[in-house]
Amino acid sequence: MNTASAASIAVVGPGAIGTAVAAALHEVGRTPSLYGRTPRDHLTLQVGDRVITVPGPVRVDPAEFGRPVDLVFLAVKATQTEAAAEWLTALSGPETVVCVLQNGVEQLEGITLHAPRARIVPAVVWFPAQAQSDGSVRLRGDMRLSLPDTSAARVAAEALHGTRCRVELTANFRALAWRKLLQNAVAGLMALTHRRAGMFGRSDIASLALAYLRECLVVARAEGTELGDEVPQEILDKFQASPADMGTSILTDREAGRPLEWDIRNGVVSRRGRALGVPTPISDVLVPLLAAASDGPG
Ligand SMILES: NC(=O)c1ccc[n+]([C@@H]2O[C@H](COP(=O)([O-])OP(=O)(O)OC[C@H]3O[C@@H](n4cnc5c(N)ncnc54)[C@H](OP(=O)(O)O)[C@@H]3O)[C@@H](O)[C@H]2O)c1
C-alpha cells in the first residue's frame, strides 16, 4: 500500500480510540473516511491544550457508502461488532486489511466471521482515550499499538508510520495480548464495586485481585502463552500506583448503563479454562455477576 498516494483508509467506530487514530492519520495528511452509528460533521481530539479536528462527515449508511478500501481500522466495542458487520462486508475486498482496535485475545476469530474476505490484524491498544460530554475525545496518554509481525500488520503499521501513534510489530503478540487481557480482566472488579483504582489499596481487594490474576495466568499458560510468574503482582502494583480516581472503560460503560465487554475481558478466561480443563473458581463467580450487570434481566 502506498500511503503517500492517499491509499483508502477507513475508520469504523469513531469513538474514543477511533477518533484518536483518525486524528493521528489526519495530522499527517492521510485523512481516513469515517463510518459510524451517529452522524457527525467532524471529530475532535484534545491532546493537552491542542485540538485536532478531523473533517467528516461520519457516514452511517453502509448500503449507500460502503465500497472496498485498502485498510480499515475497526474501533467499535466488541459488543457492537455484530451491528457493525455490515460496514465490514461493504468495505472489505480480498486485499483489504482490517486492523481490529479492540481489547481481548479473540479479535481474529470474532472478526473473520464478519469479514471472511479481509486480512484481519489484531491489535493491543495501550493508550487511554476518553469520550467527553461534548462529543470530543481526550487523549490521556501517548498513543501506542502492538501488532503481530505479519504482512497484513505491516500495511497498518505503514499507514501509521510518522504519526503520533507508535506501532510495534512483535513476534510475541500472543503474550502481550494476554498480558493486556489480565489487566482488563482485573479492572472488571471496578465495574462490580463501582469504585476506581483506589480500591486496590484495600488489602482484601488486593488479595482477591492477585488470586484472580493468577487464575487468569494459569489459563493463559495452558493456552501456550509465555508469561512470567511476576506478571500478576506487576499488574496489581500498577493499579495500586495509579491515581485513586483512575477508572476503566468497563466502569464508564457500567455507570452509563451500557452493555459491558464482559465476555471478551472476563468470560474468555472461564470459557478457555473450561475447554482446557483448567478450574477457574474466581471467574465462575465474577463472570455471571458482570454478565448480569451488563445484560440483565432485572
Ligand atoms: N477507550 C480506551 O481508552 C481504550 C483503551 C484500550 C482499548 N480499548 C478498546 O477499544 C475498543 C473501542 O473502545 P472505545 O473506548 O473507543 O469505544 P467507544 O468510545 O464506545 O467507541 C465506539 C464507537 O463505535 C461506534 N459504533 C457503535 N455501533 C456501531 C455500528 N453499528 N457501526 C459503526 N459504528 C458503531 C460508536 O458510535 P456512537 O457514537 O453512536 O456510540 C462509537 O463511535 C474496545 O474494545 C475497548 O475495550 C479502549
The ligand as an SDF file (V2000), in Angstrom:
LIG
                    3D

 48 52  0  0  0  0  0  0  0  0999 V2000
  -11.0520    3.9520   25.3360 N   0  0  0  0  0  0  0  0  0  0  0  0
   -9.9080    3.4360   25.7530 C   0  0  0  0  0  0  0  0  0  0  0  0
   -9.1430    4.0850   26.4760 O   0  0  0  0  0  0  0  0  0  0  0  0
   -9.4960    2.0610   25.3180 C   0  0  0  0  0  0  0  0  0  0  0  0
   -8.1800    1.6320   25.5930 C   0  0  0  0  0  0  0  0  0  0  0  0
   -7.7740    0.3830   25.1630 C   0  0  0  0  0  0  0  0  0  0  0  0
   -8.6520   -0.4270   24.4640 C   0  0  0  0  0  0  0  0  0  0  0  0
   -9.9270   -0.0020   24.2210 N   0  0  0  0  0  0  0  0  0  0  0  0
  -10.8090   -0.8960   23.4650 C   0  0  0  0  0  0  0  0  0  0  0  0
  -11.0260   -0.3070   22.1910 O   0  0  0  0  0  0  0  0  0  0  0  0
  -12.3340   -0.6780   21.7000 C   0  0  0  0  0  0  0  0  0  0  0  0
  -13.0960    0.6090   21.3600 C   0  0  0  0  0  0  0  0  0  0  0  0
  -13.3280    1.2970   22.5820 O   0  0  0  0  0  0  0  0  0  0  0  0
  -13.7450    2.8390   22.6760 P   0  0  0  0  0  0  0  0  0  0  0  0
  -13.4720    3.2280   24.1000 O   0  0  0  0  0  0  0  0  0  0  0  0
  -13.1360    3.6120   21.5870 O   0  0  0  0  0  0  0  0  0  0  0  0
  -15.3190    2.7190   22.4410 O   0  0  0  0  0  0  0  0  0  0  0  0
  -16.3650    3.9040   22.1380 P   0  0  0  0  0  0  0  0  0  0  0  0
  -15.7990    5.2140   22.5660 O   0  0  0  0  0  0  0  0  0  0  0  0
  -17.6520    3.4620   22.7210 O   0  0  0  0  0  0  0  0  0  0  0  0
  -16.4520    3.9370   20.5550 O   0  0  0  0  0  0  0  0  0  0  0  0
  -17.1910    3.0140   19.8060 C   0  0  0  0  0  0  0  0  0  0  0  0
  -17.6320    3.7220   18.5570 C   0  0  0  0  0  0  0  0  0  0  0  0
  -18.2910    2.7670   17.7200 O   0  0  0  0  0  0  0  0  0  0  0  0
  -19.4810    3.3640   17.2300 C   0  0  0  0  0  0  0  0  0  0  0  0
  -20.4570    2.3490   16.8480 N   0  0  0  0  0  0  0  0  0  0  0  0
  -21.3330    1.6770   17.6300 C   0  0  0  0  0  0  0  0  0  0  0  0
  -22.0850    0.8490   16.9020 N   0  0  0  0  0  0  0  0  0  0  0  0
  -21.6730    0.9970   15.6180 C   0  0  0  0  0  0  0  0  0  0  0  0
  -22.0890    0.4310   14.3860 C   0  0  0  0  0  0  0  0  0  0  0  0
  -23.0760   -0.4580   14.3210 N   0  0  0  0  0  0  0  0  0  0  0  0
  -21.4470    0.8200   13.2530 N   0  0  0  0  0  0  0  0  0  0  0  0
  -20.4580    1.7340   13.2950 C   0  0  0  0  0  0  0  0  0  0  0  0
  -20.0330    2.3150   14.4400 N   0  0  0  0  0  0  0  0  0  0  0  0
  -20.6340    1.9540   15.5770 C   0  0  0  0  0  0  0  0  0  0  0  0
  -19.9540    4.2140   18.3680 C   0  0  0  0  0  0  0  0  0  0  0  0
  -20.9290    5.1370   17.9140 O   0  0  0  0  0  0  0  0  0  0  0  0
  -21.8140    6.0750   18.8720 P   0  0  0  0  0  0  0  0  0  0  0  0
  -21.0750    7.3720   18.8420 O   0  0  0  0  0  0  0  0  0  0  0  0
  -23.1360    6.1090   18.2340 O   0  0  0  0  0  0  0  0  0  0  0  0
  -21.8240    5.4170   20.2370 O   0  0  0  0  0  0  0  0  0  0  0  0
  -18.6530    4.8510   18.8000 C   0  0  0  0  0  0  0  0  0  0  0  0
  -18.3370    5.9420   17.9710 O   0  0  0  0  0  0  0  0  0  0  0  0
  -12.9680   -1.5040   22.8160 C   0  0  0  0  0  0  0  0  0  0  0  0
  -12.7720   -2.8810   22.5870 O   0  0  0  0  0  0  0  0  0  0  0  0
  -12.1960   -1.0850   24.0550 C   0  0  0  0  0  0  0  0  0  0  0  0
  -12.1960   -2.0710   25.0680 O   0  0  0  0  0  0  0  0  0  0  0  0
  -10.3590    1.2120   24.6230 C   0  0  0  0  0  0  0  0  0  0  0  0
  1  2  1  0
  2  3  2  0
  2  4  1  0
  4  5  1  0
  4 48  2  0
  5  6  2  0
  6  7  1  0
  7  8  2  0
  8  9  1  0
  8 48  1  0
  9 10  1  0
  9 46  1  0
 10 11  1  0
 11 12  1  0
 11 44  1  0
 12 13  1  0
 13 14  1  0
 14 15  2  0
 14 16  1  0
 14 17  1  0
 17 18  1  0
 18 19  2  0
 18 20  1  0
 18 21  1  0
 21 22  1  0
 22 23  1  0
 23 24  1  0
 23 42  1  0
 24 25  1  0
 25 26  1  0
 25 36  1  0
 26 27  1  0
 26 35  1  0
 27 28  2  0
 28 29  1  0
 29 30  1  0
 29 35  2  0
 30 31  1  0
 30 32  2  0
 32 33  1  0
 33 34  2  0
 34 35  1  0
 36 37  1  0
 36 42  1  0
 37 38  1  0
 38 39  2  0
 38 40  1  0
 38 41  1  0
 42 43  1  0
 44 45  1  0
 44 46  1  0
 46 47  1  0
M  CHG  2   8   1  16  -1
M  END
$$$$
